[in-house]
Amino acid sequence: MSRAGGTARAVCLCLMAGLATIYATQAVSQQKPPVIPEKPQPQEPPAQAQQPGSGAQVHTGTSSGLDADVRLENLLADHQYFRVADELDQLPPEQAQLYRGILANRENDTKKSIDLLEPLVDKVAASGDPTHEKLLRKALAEDYLRQGELAKAAKAYQALETRLEGKLSGDEQDEIEMPVKMLPLAAANPPVTVDPCGRFVMQVSKDPLGLTDIPVFVDAMPHSWMLDPTAPFNLIARSLAHEVGLKVSDQAVTIHTLTGKPMQVHVTVIPRFTIGGRLTMHNMTAFVFDDADYFFPQTKYQVQGVLGYSALQALGSLTITSDATIEVKPDKSDKNDGSKDAASAKGAHFFLDGDQIILALGPVGNERMFAVDAGGQESYFTSRYFDEHANDFIGQKTQLFSIPGGESQAQPAYVAESAPLDVGGTVVYAHYIQVLAQPAGNAVLDDVYGVLGIDVLDQFRRYTFDYRNMRFSVGPQDGAQ
């Protein structure tokens, strides 16, 4: 995935867009695609398949003829964050500060990112360099949004759109449509506060669409909301907002990129919102959708609400288990203070890149980047993975595979019956994964090694997303094949 694929990412990675495509995906899977006899030829991994530590070029066009700044721009677009950090000393101080701020944004260290980027805004704007200005303004706007500074975030996104008008691609404009339009509705909302809370365990359930619902209380009334760490905003159904007596804004905006269809959203403030009966938030902002937008007639399932990243960050660390429980560690005592404590730093790094979760899998220094789609029902690996594992598929035949939520035509893919994944030194196995035999022609897909959806995550008995230390880990019992 990359910044160039705003439309596909907004449709594929936002939870509700993923839900809207489930039934279409099922319909495709029920068809019998033609079998294409094909034998992959053993080959050396091409330059595009290489990652940090390999010593090879990346597919974004890096070469010895490009200066350090352009090389780092390409590496950043390719999600090669470790390699970017290793090469910062080659840059002048202010350029190095820019990239350090952007890396801090990817590592979810919003305070550090803001401290580094805010002093550079005027200088970068005056430089006339649209690439640097786009990187800076987008990262800074995301930082404000993650910190819950809605007024600053609204202003920053508006500045990004206004300053770079004519320099944003259609995909990039789609990518920022939701915050540009929705945040002004909430700019005057009070800041959210969270009551102190210790560790707790809550029982969760699977909804009719196969996704995780968690128990919440909306002003002391019990409900079930979907869990989606990739959604930038909390969402609530209009009927539920009225049922609990919330004040819904008269003003509304029309957005297109959430479901691919025009829909109106309003805004509200939930005075008291409790997760799992334990963690209570006050003055939580949520955007109100019409019930019909998220009603699924096949299962007669009405989505009540979606708990996105803006609320999930208060949970700190979440461990999801196969016995339908989630252990929450909201206290900050486990925060890694830079001492590299083994307990708090275990697992694989993950990064936040816009509305993407990018997971670094593999040995240290030779990581491969995968995207996590917590709302996606079907995982798949891309041609970058295939290029490095072509020998594994010799003698196999391809079948046509339609990328979930994508607009591209079905394309040839193999099936990896058991694919090892190195998660911070613990090897786990993903089973029966579609592997694209050729590039999809979309940077959103082609610059990661795969997209891991809920079907792969559900194969693990226990896995943790630790937002304090930015680590993803799995239970050692998952190492068995």
N, C-alpha and C positions, 0 to 999 in steps of 0.2 A: 504494500500500500504506500501511497505517497501523497504529497500535497496536491498533486495534479488531479487527483480523483475525488474531488469533493462530492460530486453527485452520487457516485456509486458508494462511497463510504457512508454518506449520510443515509442512504437507503439501506445499505447492508448492515452497518454497525449500530445504528439507532435501533433500539429494541423493537419498537412498534413496526418499523418497516420490515424487520425480520419476521414478525408475526404475520404481517400482511402477505408475505410470500410463501408461507409454509404450505398452504394448500395447493398453490400452483406448483411448488416443488414436488409435492407428493404425486400430483397428476403426471408430471414428467417422469418420475421414477416408475410409475406403473406401466409406462409404455415399454416396448421391447426395441431398444435402439439397435441399429445394424452393427454387426461385429466387423471390425476392420482388421484383417490379418496384418500384423506388423511386428517386426523384431527390432528392438532397439539395438544400435551398434555401440559397443563399448567405446568410450571416449573420455578424453581428459576433461575435467571440469573447465568450462569456459570462463573467461574473465568475469562475467556477470555473476557467477556462482560463488566468487570468493568473498570472504569476510575478513575482519581484522585478524591479523596474525598469519594470514596465508601468503602474504607478500605479493599478491597479484592485484591487478587493476579491478575496479568495480565497474558495473555495467552503466553507470551514469556518465562515463566518459572521462574519468581521471586519466592523466598521463603525465609523463615527466615534463611535457611542454607547458603545462598549466601552472600558474603561480599558486602559492600556498592558499591564498584566500579562496580562489575558485575551486581548488581541490577540496577544501573543507566544506564549501557549499554543497558540492556533489556528495561528499561522504555523509553530511547531515541529512540530505534528501534521501539517502540510501539507508538511513537509520543506523549508521555505523558510529554510534556515540562514543564507544571506547576509543576508537581510532582518532576521532576528532579531538578528544581530550589529550591524547598522546602527542598531537601535532600543534597544539596551541602555542608552544614556545617559538614557533617559526613566524608568528604574526607580530605586527606592531602592537603596543599595549592596548590601544582602544579597540582594535579588531579582536584581540584576544579576549577583552572584557565582554564584547558583544557575544562571542561564542560561549564564553563561560556562563553568561546569563541565560542563553538559550538552552545550554545543557542543564542548568539548574531547573529551568522550566520543565524539561523532559523528565528530570528526576523528581519532580513534584516538590522541590524546595522553593516554594513561591516567594518566601521572604528574601532569600538570597538572590533569586532571579530579579525581583523588583529592585533591590538595592543596586544591582549591577546594571540593569537596563534603563531605569528612569533617568539617570544622568546623561545618557547617550541620545535621548530622543531628539532634542533640538539639533545636535551635531549631525546625526544620521539623516534627519529630514533635510538639512541644508546641503548635504553632500550631493544630492541628486542621484543617489544610488537606490533604485527601487527594490532591488533584491534584498539589500540589507534592511531597508526600511520595512519591507513586508515581514521579514523574519522577526525584527524587533517588535513591531506593533502587534503582530499576531500573538507572540509569546507573552507580551505584557498584558494584553487583553485577557488571555487565558489565565494568567496569574491572578488578576483582580477577580475574575469569575470564581476560581477555585477558593479564594479567600473569602468569598461572600460579599465583596465590596461591589454591590450591584451598580451603584451610580457610576463609579470609576470604570467598571467593565463596560457599561453602556456607552460612556463617552469614548473609551478606547476603541471599541468596535466601530463606532461611527467615524472616528478619525481614520481608522484603517480603510474603511470603505471610501470615504471622501478623498483622502490624500492619494490613494492609489487607484482612483477611478480611471478606467481605461487601461490599467496595467494588471488588473485581475482577470484571469481567465473565467470562462463560464463556470467551470468546476469550482474554482476558488470562490466565486460569488455565491454559488450554492452552498458551499461549506460554511460560510458565515451568515447565511440568511437567517437562521433561527436566532442567534444572539443579537444580530443587528436589529431585527424587528421586535423580538420579545423582551429584551432587557429594558428598553425605555418604559415598558409597562410597569416594571418592578423597581425602577430606579429610586423611587421615594419610599420603598418598603423598609421597615426597621430591620436591623441586623439580627440574624438568628443567634440564639444562645443555647448552650447545651449544659444540662445539669451533670455534675460529676457522677460517675458510675463505674463500678468495678466490672470484672469479667462475668459473663453470664452465657448460658446456653439456651437457645430457643428452638422449638420444633417448627419445621417448615413443611411445605407440601408442594407437590407438582400440580400445576393447573392443567386444564384439558388440552393445552397446547404443548405440554411437556416442559414448561419453564418453571422456575422456582418462585413461589409466592411466600411471603413472610408475614407474620401477624403484626399488625400495627393498631394503634388506637388514635383516631382522629377526634380530638377533643373528647376523649374518654369513650368513644364509640368504637367497638372492635370491627376490623376489616382485614382483608388480605390484599397486599400490594405486591406487584412484581418487583423482583430484584434485578437491576441492570446497572453494573458499574461503568458502562460505556455511555450511558445517557447523561448529557450535561445538565438537564433540568429535572425537577420533580414534576410529575403530572398527576392530575386528579380529574375524575369524571364529573361532569356538571351535576348529575343527579346526586352524587355523593356530597358535593359541595353544598347543595341546597339542603340535603337531608340533615347535615350537621350544623346548618345555620351560618355558613361562611359567607362573607361579603365578597361577591364577585365583581370585578371591575366592569364598568359600562364600556370602556374602551377595549377594543379587540384588534388583533392584526391577523392577516391571512398569510399562512405559510404553505409552502409546496413540498419542501424537501424531506419532511418527516415520513410521509406515506407515499409520496409521489402524486398526491391529489390535493387540490386546494382544501384547506381546513382553517377554521377560525379558532383562535385561542384567546382566552382572557387570563387574568391573573388574580390570585387570592393570597391571603396570608393565613396560615393555620396557627392559631394562638398556642396550641399545645398538641404535640405530635409525639407519640411514644412508640418505640420499636421494641418488639419482644416483651412488652410489659415492664421493661427496665430502663432503657435509655430514653430520656425525655428531652425534646427540643422545643424551644419557644420561638414564635414568630417565624415559622418556616414558610418560605415562599414556594408556591406551587402554581403551575400553569394549568388552566382549566380547558379541557377538551369536551366537545359534544359526545355524548354516549355512543351515538351511531358511528362515530369515526373508529371506535375500537370495540365493536360488537361483532362476534364471529358466529354467524347463523348455523354453520355446520355443527358446532358443539353447543350453541346457545350460551356462549360464554361472554360475559361483559367484564371488561377490564375496569377495575375500580380505581387503580392508581399505579404509578410507577415510581419507585424509589431510585433516583439517579445518583450520580457521583456527588452532587452538592450536599446530599444528606449522608451518603455512605462514608465520606471522609471522617465524619464524627465517630464512626464505628472503629476506626483504627485498623484492626486486623480481624479478618473473617476466616474461619476454618470450616469448610463445608465437608460433611461426612456422608457416607453412603446410607447411614441409618436415619436420614432426613432430619439432621440437626445442624445448626450453625453455632459454633462457639465464637463469641465476640469478645475482643479485648480492647475496650475503648480507652483505657487509661494510657497515659503517655509515658509511663515508667519504663516501657520496653524500647523507647525511641533510641536508636543508635546515635550516640553522641560523637561518633568519629573514632571510637576506640576499636572498631572492628571486632566487637564482641561476637564470638562464634555463635552464640545462641540467637542473637538478634539479627545476624547477617546471613543466616543459612538460606539456602535456596538459590534460585536463579533471579538475576536482575529483571525487573520489568520497568517500562517507561510509559509516560503519558505523552502522546504526540497528537495534539488536537483531541478528537474524540476517539482516538485509537489507543488500545493497550498493546504495546510492543514487548514481547517476551524474548529474552536472550537465552537460548538453549545451546548447550554444548560445553566442551572444555574451556576453561579460562584462556583467553587469547585467541580462541577459534570459534566464537559464538556464532550461531545462526539465528536470524531474527524472524519470529513468527508473530502474527497478529492474533489477538484473542477477541472472539465475537461471542460475548456472553448471552446474546439473544439469538444466535444462530443454531439451527438444529443439525446442520451437517458440516463436518470439517472436511478440508481438502488441502493437499499440498500442491505447490505451484511447480512450474517448469524449472525453477532454480533448484528445487529439491531433486527433481528428476535428473537434471544435468549431472548432479554429483552421485546419483545412485542408479545410473542407467544399467549397470551390470546386474542389478537385482531383478530386472524385469525382462531379461533375455528369455525368449521363448513364450512370453505371455502375449495375449492379444489385448488390444484396446477396445473399449466401448465408449460411446458418446456420453458425455457428462455435461449437464447444465449447471453452471455456477449458481448457487442459491442467491436469489435477489438480484442477479446480474441481468444485463440487457443483451449480452453477447449470445451468439448462437452456441449450441452444444458443440463440444470439441472432444477429440480423442483423449482418453485417460486410462491409466492402469489402476490396479487395486493393490495397495500394499497391505498384505494380510496381517503383518505384525511389524510395526515401525518403531525402533527404539528412539526415545527422547531423553537426552541428558538434562535433568533438571537440577542444576547446582550440585552435580556429582552423584545424584541418585538417578539411575536409569529406570525409566518406566516405558511401557509399551502402549502405543495406540493401534487399534485393530481395525482392519478393513477401511482404509483411508483411500479415497480417490486421489490419484496423482496425475496432474495435467502433463501431457506429453509435449506440449509446445506452449510458448508464451501466449497469454490471453490478449495481449495487445493493449493492456490497460495497466498503467503504472501503479494503480491502487492494489493490484494483485501481483504484479510481476516483480516488485522490489522487496517482497518478503518470501520466506520459504514455505509458508502455508498459513492457513486460517484455522484456528482451533476453536470449535464451537462446543456447545453443551454436550454433544454426543461423546466427544473425547473426554471432557472433564468428568462426565458421569462414569467413565471407566475407572477412575481413580477412587479408592475407598475413602481418601481423605486428602484435601488440598487446601492451601492457605494463600490468600492474597493479603499481604502485610503492607498497608499503605504508609505506615510510618517509616519503614526501612526499605520500601520498594523492592520486596522480595516475593517470589512465588515459590512455594515448596509443596512437596507431596510426601505422603507417608511412606516409610521404607518398605512397608508390606506391599506397595504397588510395584516394587522392582521385579517381581516375578513375572515371567512371560505368560 
